[in-house]
Structure formats: C-alpha cells, structure tokens
C-alpha cells in the first residue's frame, strides 16, 4: 500500500512538473499588450514617476502578431515617455523576470527599417514621442488583430509573392502620424519585408481605413 501511495505521489509530481513546463512554454509567447502594464510599472520605478507608454515596436513578429520571449530574433520594445524629463526610455520584457532597459532605441529601430518611405515617416513620428504618449484609455487593437487586418489588406499576398517575409510593427499615438486626429487613440504601422521588397501599411484606429504608405 505504501509503495502504491508513493508511486501515485511520484506520478502526480511528474504531471504537475510537466504541466508547469507546458504552461511556461505557452506563456513565453506574448502579444503587444500583455506586458504593457508590467513595463509601465517598472518604468515608473526606475525611469520617471510620470512614465507613460509612447510606442510599442514589434520586431520580427509572427503572422499571429506575437513574439516568443525565449527566442533571440524577435522582440517587443516598449518606448516609455516622461513629460517631466522630456525624454524616452526603452524596455523589453524578459521571460521569467521583470522588464529590463533595452539597447534598441529610435536609431536602432530606423536602421532595421529597410523601406526608405517607411523610415522617413517613422523618423518624423519618433521626433514627437519625447512629448507624446498613448493615453491608457486609448482605443486600439492588440497586435494579433492588427496583423490580421494587415494580412487581409495586402499582407497575405505579399507573403505569398515573397519568400522569407518578415513582419515588423509599430504602435504610436494617432496624432504623431496624423496631426488632424482628434480622438484619443493609437495607430499601427506594419511593415512586411523580404530581401528585395517591402509593404508598409497604416491602420487608422479612428476610421478603420488601411492605407498603403509604401509598397513595391
């Protein structure tokens, strides 16, 4: 009876261990919004008490609009802004730990954007983010829905026509792209690119209109 009980306990421990491992693997894949609050909490402690999210940069996201924290070739970089300091800080979430400051900054982001038109547009956007942030109550889609919209508006066709397509995405305050915007929101800019071609889409959260900023 004791041996049977011991074997049962061992089996239960193994099952729990396997379950935790599976959950860890699942939890390593995140959307843009999942770590936003955690990043903001960290930034308020080690950057500025008035810190707010100014932008979210998704590097090499998958076609579901997610990145894997256990992978080294993709990331969500959270750009944090302070009105008091009139400056930005950059954070990335870490699997199994709190967010850390990121070596990826605006210059590094622009170097990763191969499309000249997109790079010029983002350069203008970035110049506003030291004094602009995304209001916590802003209405916008999380990264999976944004990617889905982009795929339906040219992204899928681009992927079909271009091997080894990668996807970058950037969430910014609407007014940093469109100065006439009057609502409290944020818009996505999504870049599909291969070695030789690029497609850049702007998803306007106010109208739902998807505009092609650049494509070849």
N, C-alpha and C positions, 0 to 999 in steps of 0.2 A: 504493500500500500504506500509506504514511504517512497519507494522507487518510482511508483506511478505518479505520485504527487510531485516529486522532483522533476520528472520528465515533463509534466504538464506545465510547471512553472518555467522551465527552460524554454519550452515551445512558446509560451506566452511572451517571454522576454525577447525571443528572436523575432516574433511577429511585431512587437512594439518597435523593436530596433529597425526592422525593415520598413515599417510604416513611417517612422521618423525620417529615414533616408529618402523614401519616395516623396514625402512632403517637402524635404529640403530641396530636392531636385525641382519640384514643381514651383516652389517659392523663389527659385533663383531667376525665373523668368518674370519680368515686370513690364507694366505699361508706363507711360509717361507720368500719370497722376499718382501711381501707387506709392512713390517715395517722396512726393512733393512736400507733405506735411512734416515728414521726418527731416528733410533737408532744411526746411524753414526753421524748425526748432533748433537745429544745430547752428544755423547761421545767426540766429538771434543771440546765441550764447557766445560765439567766438568771432563774430564779424560786427554786427550792429543790432541794437535793440529794436530798431525800426525796420529791419530787413523784410523785404518782400520779393517774391519771385518775379523777375523781369522777363525771363525767357527760358524755354526748355529746348535743348538741342539734342536730337536723336541721331547718333552716328551709326550707320550700317544696321538699321533696324530690319527685322524680318517682315515678311509680307502680311503678318498679323499685327504689325505695329508694336512689336515687343523687342526687348533685348534680354540677353541671358547674363546675369551678373557673374556667372562662372566662366564666361568667355572673355578673352582679352581683345577681340577685334570689333567689339561694339560697345556702346555706352549711351546713357542719358546724362547729359551735362546740364546742371541747373544753374542758371545765371541769376544771382541774387543782387538786389539793388538797395541802396540806402540813400534816402533823401538827405539825412544829416551829413553823411560823408560825401555825397555826390559821386559815388563810385560803385563798382561792381566787384563781386567775388564769385568764384565758380566752384561748384561741388559735384561730386559723383557719389552715388550710393555704393556700398560695399557689401558683398554677401556675408551674412553672419556678424556684421558690425555696423556702427553708425557711419553716416556720410563723411567723406573727407574732402579737403580742398583739392581742386583739380588742376593739373598742369595745362589743360586745354583752356585757352582763353579766346577772345574775339579774333586775334591774329591767326591763331592755330585753326579756328573754325573756317576762316576765309581761305586759308591755304588748302583746306580739304575740299572746298567748293570749286570744281573744275570749270563749271559753266561761267563764262565772263559776265553775262547779263545777271545771273543769279548772284554772283559775287558782288557786283556793283550795288544791287538792290539791298543785299544784306549788309553791306558796308554802311549804307545810309541808315538802315534800321538800327544797327549796333551803336551808331553815334548818338542815338536818342535814349539808350537804355540806362545811362547813368542817372537819368532824371525821370524815367518812366518805369512803371511796373504793371503786372497783371493783377487787377483787383481780385481778392479772394472770392468774391461773389460773381466773377465774370462767367458768362455762359459760353462754353465751347465743348467740342467733342474730345474725348480722350484719344490717345494715339491709335488704337485699333479701328475706331470708327473713321478717323481721319484718313488712314491708309485705305480703308475700304472705299471711301468716297473717291480718293485719288485713283485707285485701280479701275473704278468704273468710268473715270473720265480721262482715259488715255494711258494710265499706268500699266494695265494688263497688256495692252497692245505693244507698248514699249518693251516690256519684259519678253514678250513672245519674239519680237524682232531683234533683240539684243541679248547675246549670251553674257553670262556673268554680271547681270544687272545688280547694282546695289541701291539702297534707298537711305537717304538722309532726310530728316525733317526738323523743322524749327517752329516752335510756338512763340509768338510775340504779341504784345498789345496791339489791338487793331489800329490805333492811331499812329503807331510807328510805321505802318505801311500806308495807311490812307488817312490823311490829315482831316478829311471831311467826316470821318466816322464819329458818330455822336453817342453810340451805345457803349456800355461798359462790357467789353468783350476782348477776346483774343483770337487771332487767326493763325492757321497753319500754312507754312510754305514747305512743299515736299519736292525733293529732287530725286528723280530716277536717273541713274547714270551708268554707262559702261565705259570701256576704254576710249571709245571714239564718239559716243553720242550722249545727249542729256535731255531730260524733260523736266521743267520746273513748273509746278502748279501752285497757285494761291487759292486757298479755300476761305472764302469770306464767311465768317460765322453769323454776320448780320443778315445777309441775303441768301446764303447757301450757294451762291454762284462760285463756280470753279473757273479761274482764269489761267490760261497758259501764259506764263511770264517769259518762257524761253523753251525752244524745242527744235531739235534737228535730227 
